[in-house]
Amino acid sequence: MRRYDLRHLHENFDDRMLEIMDKEAEIAEIVIFLFEIGDFSAIQRSADLMKNNGYTMINSLKFNEADWTIVVKK
């Protein structure tokens, strides 16, 4: 299990998130992503991104006032 902090990418984390899942995560590995939520559209966008690419979202929760965490299985 690895954790990736994508907050520095602000709303532009989609490509990096997908790159991590495609190239860095091992088969059946659990990956935790932390990102900024902004207007909350990033939450649905990240869920759709994982689903559309064949990954399983296990959990999605608010980390603090500005950040969100999702847990995904490859």
PALUM-902893 format. One line per field, with one value per residue: x, y, z of N, C-alpha, C in turn; residue in one letter; chain. Coordinates in steps of 0.1 Angstrom, whole numbers, always signed. Layout:
N
n.east	[X / ...]
n.north	[Y / ...]
n.up	[Z / ...]
ca.east	[X / ...]
ca.north	[Y / ...]
ca.up	[Z / ...]
c.east	[X / ...]
c.north	[Y / ...]
c.up	[Z / ...]
paba	[a / ...]
vexgu	[A / ...]
//
This chain:
74
n.east	[+8 / +6 / +9 / +0 / +6 / -11 / -17 / -2 / -6 / -30 / -61 / -54 / -47 / -54 / -41 / -16 / -25 / -37 / -14 / +1 / -15 / -15 / +13 / +29 / +17 / +13 / -2 / -33 / -26 / -32 / -39 / -35 / -47 / -43 / -58 / -66 / -99 / -114 / -140 / -156 / -161 / -139 / -140 / -160 / -150 / -125 / -135 / -149 / -127 / -112 / -130 / -136 / -112 / -108 / -102 / -108 / -126 / -123 / -127 / -137 / -132 / -135 / -106 / -97 / -106 / -99 / -90 / -92 / -94 / -89 / -92 / -79 / -80 / -59]
n.north	[-12 / +21 / +57 / +86 / +120 / +144 / +170 / +192 / +195 / +207 / +212 / +197 / +169 / +145 / +132 / +124 / +108 / +86 / +78 / +68 / +46 / +30 / +26 / +25 / +12 / -20 / -51 / -57 / -41 / -17 / +17 / +50 / +81 / +116 / +147 / +181 / +194 / +216 / +227 / +204 / +189 / +175 / +151 / +134 / +133 / +119 / +95 / +86 / +84 / +63 / +42 / +40 / +32 / +7 / +2 / -3 / +17 / +19 / +34 / +68 / +98 / +128 / +146 / +169 / +203 / +212 / +191 / +158 / +123 / +93 / +58 / +32 / +2 / -17]
n.up	[+0 / -9 / -5 / -21 / -24 / -40 / -39 / -46 / -72 / -75 / -91 / -113 / -113 / -126 / -148 / -136 / -115 / -130 / -143 / -122 / -113 / -137 / -143 / -119 / -97 / -84 / -94 / -78 / -58 / -32 / -33 / -20 / -26 / -22 / -26 / -36 / -31 / -41 / -59 / -55 / -78 / -85 / -70 / -81 / -106 / -102 / -93 / -115 / -133 / -122 / -123 / -151 / -161 / -152 / -125 / -90 / -68 / -34 / -11 / -2 / +11 / +31 / +39 / +53 / +56 / +31 / +15 / +0 / +2 / -16 / -19 / -37 / -56 / -76]
ca.east	[+0 / +13 / +1 / +5 / +0 / -12 / -23 / +6 / -11 / -43 / -72 / -48 / -41 / -60 / -30 / -7 / -32 / -38 / +0 / +5 / -22 / -11 / +27 / +37 / +10 / +13 / -15 / -40 / -21 / -41 / -32 / -42 / -45 / -47 / -58 / -75 / -112 / -119 / -155 / -161 / -162 / -127 / -143 / -167 / -140 / -116 / -142 / -151 / -114 / -108 / -139 / -134 / -99 / -108 / -97 / -118 / -125 / -126 / -132 / -136 / -135 / -129 / -95 / -98 / -114 / -96 / -84 / -100 / -86 / -96 / -85 / -82 / -73 / -55]
ca.north	[+0 / +34 / +69 / +97 / +133 / +151 / +183 / +202 / +196 / +214 / +205 / +190 / +157 / +133 / +125 / +118 / +97 / +75 / +73 / +60 / +34 / +23 / +23 / +23 / +3 / -34 / -58 / -59 / -31 / -6 / +30 / +61 / +94 / +128 / +158 / +192 / +192 / +227 / +228 / +191 / +182 / +166 / +139 / +126 / +131 / +109 / +82 / +82 / +81 / +50 / +32 / +39 / +26 / -7 / +1 / -3 / +26 / +12 / +44 / +82 / +106 / +142 / +145 / +181 / +213 / +215 / +180 / +146 / +111 / +81 / +45 / +25 / -11 / -19]
ca.up	[+0 / -10 / -4 / -30 / -22 / -53 / -36 / -52 / -86 / -74 / -99 / -125 / -109 / -132 / -155 / -126 / -108 / -139 / -146 / -110 / -114 / -148 / -144 / -107 / -88 / -87 / -95 / -66 / -47 / -27 / -34 / -14 / -32 / -14 / -35 / -32 / -36 / -48 / -60 / -53 / -90 / -86 / -64 / -90 / -117 / -98 / -92 / -129 / -139 / -118 / -129 / -166 / -164 / -147 / -111 / -80 / -57 / -21 / -1 / -6 / +23 / +33 / +48 / +61 / +50 / +17 / +9 / -1 / +0 / -22 / -18 / -50 / -58 / -90]
c.east	[+9 / +4 / +8 / -2 / +0 / -18 / -15 / +1 / -25 / -54 / -67 / -41 / -45 / -49 / -20 / -13 / -33 / -24 / +4 / -2 / -18 / +3 / +34 / +30 / +11 / -1 / -21 / -35 / -32 / -33 / -41 / -38 / -50 / -47 / -67 / -88 / -118 / -134 / -162 / -162 / -150 / -131 / -150 / -158 / -130 / -122 / -145 / -138 / -110 / -117 / -137 / -121 / -97 / -103 / -109 / -116 / -131 / -133 / -129 / -140 / -128 / -118 / -94 / -106 / -112 / -92 / -94 / -90 / -95 / -86 / -89 / -74 / -71 / -60]
c.north	[+12 / +46 / +80 / +110 / +141 / +165 / +194 / +205 / +203 / +206 / +197 / +177 / +144 / +125 / +117 / +106 / +84 / +69 / +64 / +46 / +25 / +17 / +19 / +13 / -11 / -40 / -61 / -50 / -21 / +7 / +41 / +74 / +105 / +139 / +169 / +190 / +204 / +228 / +214 / +183 / +172 / +152 / +129 / +123 / +120 / +95 / +77 / +77 / +67 / +39 / +30 / +33 / +12 / -9 / +2 / +7 / +19 / +22 / +58 / +90 / +119 / +141 / +157 / +191 / +215 / +203 / +167 / +134 / +100 / +69 / +37 / +12 / -13 / -33]
c.up	[+0 / -10 / -13 / -27 / -35 / -51 / -43 / -67 / -87 / -82 / -110 / -121 / -117 / -140 / -146 / -119 / -117 / -142 / -134 / -111 / -125 / -147 / -130 / -97 / -93 / -88 / -81 / -54 / -44 / -27 / -28 / -21 / -23 / -24 / -30 / -39 / -44 / -48 / -59 / -66 / -92 / -80 / -74 / -102 / -114 / -98 / -106 / -136 / -135 / -124 / -144 / -170 / -157 / -132 / -102 / -69 / -44 / -12 / -7 / +6 / +24 / +43 / +58 / +53 / +35 / +9 / +9 / -3 / -6 / -20 / -29 / -50 / -73 / -94]
paba	[m / r / r / y / d / l / r / h / l / h / e / n / f / d / d / r / m / l / e / i / m / d / k / e / a / e / i / a / e / i / v / i / f / l / f / e / i / g / d / f / s / a / i / q / r / s / a / d / l / m / k / n / n / g / y / t / m / i / n / s / l / k / f / n / e / a / d / w / t / i / v / v / k / k]
vexgu	[A / A / A / A / A / A / A / A / A / A / A / A / A / A / A / A / A / A / A / A / A / A / A / A / A / A / A / A / A / A / A / A / A / A / A / A / A / A / A / A / A / A / A / A / A / A / A / A / A / A / A / A / A / A / A / A / A / A / A / A / A / A / A / A / A / A / A / A / A / A / A / A / A / A]
//
